[in-house]
Amino acid sequence: MPRPKRILIPNAYYYISNESKGKKPAFNSPADKKYFTELLHDIAKEFKLKVLECSLTRQGYHLLIQMRGKNLPLALRSLNGIYTQDYNRKYQKKGSLFKGRYKSVLMSERPYVTQIANYIRSFAKKSFLSKVSEEVLQRLNPKKWPSVLGSEKFLKKMRRKIR
């Protein structure tokens, strides 16, 4: 039986997630996460996607995307494919990194978009390392990376834990 086709609506919002096979890490180092976000930025620009939220966990990613055309499957195939090839080359692995097809959920109403954005931010807060130096926290700008850092209130809480 063939798999169902994805519903693609221009200017619609989608929650996208994918995780690695067998609970293996998809991101072994901060450099891997940095490379993935740079790749995501390039692909979003090329395929005219608007990335509203992004959270990278050790075993996968969660995204909130607004699609501007009908190019979401091609964009995510490029993202997963390029990242997997580079990951396999770097760590001398073979095969697919992720559990096959990414999960995508069409957000039909605005309240759901806000709830999903908060859900994605919760992943970022959980995965943020508690052993962060004060120097690193000083350099982080919550306005530039809200999904990664949450809010200024969250940063203050992290500073208290360090001291």
HUPERA-V541883 format. One record per residue. RES is the residue in one letter. PHI is phi as a letter, one per 30 degrees, with the letter a starting at -180 (none if undefined). PSI is psi in degrees with one decimal (NA if undefined). Layout:
RES;PHI;PSI, RES;PHI;PSI
//
This chain:
M;none;128.2, P;d;151.6, R;d;151.0, P;d;146.7, K;d;150.7, R;d;146.1, I;d;120.0, L;c;117.0, I;b;121.3, P;e;141.3, N;i;12.0, A;d;161.8, Y;c;140.4, Y;b;137.2, Y;c;124.0, I;c;135.0, S;b;154.8, N;a;149.7, E;b;160.8, S;d;158.8, K;d;140.1, G;i;27.9, K;h;24.9, K;d;151.6, P;d;135.7, A;d;-21.6, F;b;106.7, N;d;-18.5, S;b;164.4, P;e;-30.1, A;d;-36.1, D;d;-43.7, K;d;-41.0, K;d;-45.5, Y;d;-43.5, F;d;-44.2, T;d;-36.3, E;d;-42.4, L;d;-43.4, L;e;-43.1, H;d;-47.2, D;d;-43.3, I;d;-39.1, A;d;-39.9, K;d;-45.9, E;d;-40.7, F;c;9.6, K;h;51.0, L;c;148.9, K;c;113.0, V;d;112.6, L;d;-37.4, E;b;147.5, C;b;129.9, S;b;126.4, L;c;120.8, T;c;174.7, R;d;-31.4, Q;c;9.7, G;l;-159.6, Y;b;158.3, H;b;130.7, L;b;149.0, L;c;116.6, I;b;142.4, Q;c;122.6, M;c;129.9, R;c;-14.2, G;b;-147.7, K;c;42.4, N;c;13.8, L;d;-47.3, P;d;-41.2, L;d;-39.9, A;d;-45.6, L;d;-30.0, R;d;-40.3, S;d;-46.9, L;e;-53.2, N;d;-41.0, G;d;-48.5, I;d;-44.5, Y;d;-43.4, T;d;-44.0, Q;d;-45.4, D;d;-38.5, Y;d;-47.7, N;d;-39.1, R;d;-44.4, K;d;-44.2, Y;c;11.0, Q;h;52.5, K;c;172.3, K;b;154.7, G;j;-174.7, S;d;145.9, L;d;-41.2, F;c;163.7, K;d;49.5, G;i;-134.1, R;d;138.7, Y;d;155.7, K;c;131.7, S;b;134.8, V;b;124.0, L;d;127.7, M;c;111.2, S;d;-23.4, E;b;150.4, R;e;-41.3, P;e;-33.8, Y;d;-36.1, V;d;-44.0, T;d;-42.3, Q;d;-42.1, I;d;-38.4, A;d;-43.5, N;d;-38.2, Y;d;-44.6, I;d;-40.7, R;d;-33.7, S;d;-34.5, F;d;-41.5, A;d;-41.5, K;d;-38.5, K;d;-36.5, S;d;-8.7, F;d;128.9, L;d;135.8, S;d;-19.9, K;c;66.1, V;c;139.1, S;d;154.8, E;d;-35.9, E;d;-42.8, V;d;-44.1, L;d;-33.6, Q;d;-37.4, R;d;-18.4, L;d;136.5, N;c;106.8, P;d;-21.9, K;d;-31.7, K;d;-35.7, W;b;63.9, P;d;-34.6, S;d;-23.3, V;d;-38.2, L;c;-14.4, G;i;-113.1, S;b;173.7, E;d;-33.4, K;d;-41.7, F;d;-41.8, L;d;-39.2, K;d;-40.9, K;d;-41.5, M;d;-38.1, R;d;-38.5, R;d;-37.6, K;d;-34.5, I;d;-40.3, R;d;NA
//
